[in-house]
Amino acid sequence: MIDNKAVVNQDSCLGCGRCMEACPNEGITITITDLSYIDKLIKDLEAHIEVS
């Protein structure tokens, strides 16, 4: 929390959406405008889980 606002560490974000689901006020949304970012997210997730 910074200035009473939730802040996501972009370097640690896996793009999984768990923060969005966990927010009791529905105050977090995920919007991906750069579709090449999806490839990056998949590679990051593959380090932790098997993606098929």
SULCORSUL-V235099 format. One record per residue. N is the residue number from 1. RES is the residue in one letter. SS is DSSP state (@ for helix, = for strand, . for the rest). PSI is psi in whole degrees, -180 to 180 (999 if undefined). D_FIRST is the distance of its C-alpha to the first C-alpha in Angstrom with 2 decimals. Layout:
n=N res=RES ss=SS psi=PSI d_first=D_FIRST
n=N res=RES ss=SS psi=PSI d_first=D_FIRST
This chain:
n=1 res=M ss=. psi=131 d_first=0.00
n=2 res=I ss== psi=124 d_first=3.79
n=3 res=D ss=. psi=44 d_first=6.53
n=4 res=N ss=. psi=24 d_first=5.59
n=5 res=K ss== psi=141 d_first=5.17
n=6 res=A ss=. psi=135 d_first=4.56
n=7 res=V ss=. psi=130 d_first=5.84
n=8 res=V ss=. psi=131 d_first=8.86
n=9 res=N ss=. psi=106 d_first=10.77
n=10 res=Q ss=. psi=-28 d_first=14.03
n=11 res=D ss=. psi=-27 d_first=16.18
n=12 res=S ss=. psi=-11 d_first=15.40
n=13 res=C ss=. psi=128 d_first=15.48
n=14 res=L ss=. psi=-5 d_first=18.80
n=15 res=G ss=. psi=21 d_first=18.84
n=16 res=C ss=. psi=-23 d_first=19.67
n=17 res=G ss=. psi=3 d_first=17.78
n=18 res=R ss=@ psi=-35 d_first=16.63
n=19 res=C ss=@ psi=-38 d_first=13.02
n=20 res=M ss=@ psi=-43 d_first=14.85
n=21 res=E ss=@ psi=-33 d_first=17.11
n=22 res=A ss=@ psi=-19 d_first=14.64
n=23 res=C ss=. psi=118 d_first=12.59
n=24 res=P ss=. psi=-18 d_first=14.42
n=25 res=N ss=. psi=7 d_first=14.28
n=26 res=E ss=. psi=40 d_first=15.49
n=27 res=G ss=. psi=1 d_first=12.85
n=28 res=I ss=. psi=130 d_first=12.88
n=29 res=T ss=. psi=154 d_first=16.15
n=30 res=I ss=. psi=123 d_first=17.69
n=31 res=T ss=. psi=122 d_first=20.35
n=32 res=I ss=. psi=114 d_first=22.54
n=33 res=T ss=. psi=-23 d_first=24.91
n=34 res=D ss=. psi=103 d_first=26.34
n=35 res=L ss=. psi=-23 d_first=28.39
n=36 res=S ss=@ psi=-19 d_first=29.00
n=37 res=Y ss=@ psi=-28 d_first=25.33
n=38 res=I ss=@ psi=-41 d_first=26.38
n=39 res=D ss=@ psi=-41 d_first=28.80
n=40 res=K ss=@ psi=-43 d_first=26.13
n=41 res=L ss=@ psi=-41 d_first=23.98
n=42 res=I ss=@ psi=-44 d_first=27.17
n=43 res=K ss=@ psi=-41 d_first=27.96
n=44 res=D ss=@ psi=-42 d_first=24.55
n=45 res=L ss=@ psi=-36 d_first=24.93
n=46 res=E ss=@ psi=-23 d_first=28.51
n=47 res=A ss=. psi=-18 d_first=27.41
n=48 res=H ss=. psi=-28 d_first=26.02
n=49 res=I ss=. psi=164 d_first=28.27
n=50 res=E ss=. psi=121 d_first=31.62
n=51 res=V ss=. psi=127 d_first=31.34
n=52 res=S ss=. psi=999 d_first=34.55
